[in-house]
Amino acid sequence: MPRRERRTGNAKAFPATCPCGTGKPYADCCGALHSGQVAAATAEQLMRSRYSAFAVQDAAYLLKTHHSSTRPTVTDFEPKLRWTGLEIVGTTGGSAFHTEGSVEFIAHYTESGRDGSMHENSSFVREDGNWVYLSAL
């Protein structure tokens, strides 16, 4: 079933349902993190919001949530790649009471009409009190 999109005042399209897979409206889920209304409480929530940022092409959020020691100078998006689904395989640490954690996930996509997936275990830490992506393990 295709996702419906809605437009905001800046004419950028956002999905009605959040790409991260929770089934919640984007504005009430990862959209609230992307806009800065709330911060991620767990490493998994940050990972989901970063996946959604790739799906909606929010480069500023991806850079902001990347650890300062491993942050790239720019985030580019592949024009023929579309993120289509996220599966969380497992987590270690990363709760509101931890300072580090990891999230193993499978991110599904289509590229030039072909289905694909990326399986990764990502490391997250707190920097200045906020969860940030450190690296792939």
Solvent accessible surface area in square Angstrom, and as a share of the most:
residue,aa,sasa,rsa
1,M,228,1.02
2,P,118,0.74
3,R,89,0.32
4,R,188,0.69
5,E,113,0.51
6,R,100,0.37
7,R,171,0.62
8,T,49,0.28
9,G,90,0.87
10,N,109,0.56
11,A,68,0.53
12,K,71,0.30
13,A,28,0.22
14,F,30,0.13
15,P,11,0.07
16,A,29,0.22
17,T,58,0.34
18,C,2,0.01
19,P,3,0.02
20,C,1,0.00
21,G,54,0.52
22,T,60,0.35
23,G,56,0.54
24,K,109,0.46
25,P,72,0.45
26,Y,12,0.04
27,A,46,0.36
28,D,103,0.53
29,C,18,0.11
30,C,3,0.02
31,G,9,0.09
32,A,12,0.10
33,L,7,0.04
34,H,27,0.12
35,S,77,0.50
36,G,47,0.46
37,Q,136,0.61
38,V,80,0.46
39,A,68,0.52
40,A,13,0.10
41,A,56,0.44
42,T,44,0.25
43,A,1,0.01
44,E,52,0.23
45,Q,66,0.29
46,L,3,0.01
47,M,11,0.05
48,R,48,0.18
49,S,0,0.00
50,R,19,0.07
51,Y,7,0.03
52,S,0,0.00
53,A,0,0.00
54,F,68,0.28
55,A,34,0.26
56,V,11,0.06
57,Q,86,0.38
58,D,30,0.15
59,A,31,0.24
60,A,76,0.59
61,Y,13,0.05
62,L,3,0.02
63,L,41,0.20
64,K,133,0.56
65,T,9,0.05
66,H,22,0.10
67,H,34,0.15
68,S,66,0.43
69,S,83,0.54
70,T,59,0.35
71,R,101,0.37
72,P,58,0.37
73,T,136,0.79
74,V,94,0.54
75,T,23,0.14
76,D,116,0.60
77,F,51,0.21
78,E,105,0.47
79,P,121,0.76
80,K,144,0.61
81,L,36,0.18
82,R,141,0.51
83,W,39,0.14
84,T,45,0.26
85,G,17,0.16
86,L,22,0.11
87,E,84,0.38
88,I,45,0.23
89,V,79,0.45
90,G,30,0.29
91,T,69,0.40
92,T,97,0.56
93,G,35,0.33
94,G,4,0.04
95,S,36,0.23
96,A,61,0.47
97,F,193,0.80
98,H,83,0.37
99,T,97,0.57
100,E,115,0.52
101,G,11,0.10
102,S,16,0.10
103,V,0,0.00
104,E,52,0.23
105,F,8,0.03
106,I,39,0.20
107,A,1,0.01
108,H,61,0.27
109,Y,47,0.18
110,T,32,0.18
111,E,67,0.30
112,S,78,0.50
113,G,74,0.72
114,R,188,0.69
115,D,125,0.65
116,G,22,0.21
117,S,61,0.40
118,M,76,0.34
119,H,114,0.51
120,E,37,0.17
121,N,54,0.28
122,S,2,0.01
123,S,16,0.10
124,F,2,0.01
125,V,29,0.16
126,R,69,0.25
127,E,37,0.17
128,D,143,0.74
129,G,53,0.51
130,N,78,0.40
131,W,6,0.02
132,V,9,0.05
133,Y,33,0.12
134,L,48,0.24
135,S,41,0.26
136,A,53,0.41
137,L,135,0.67
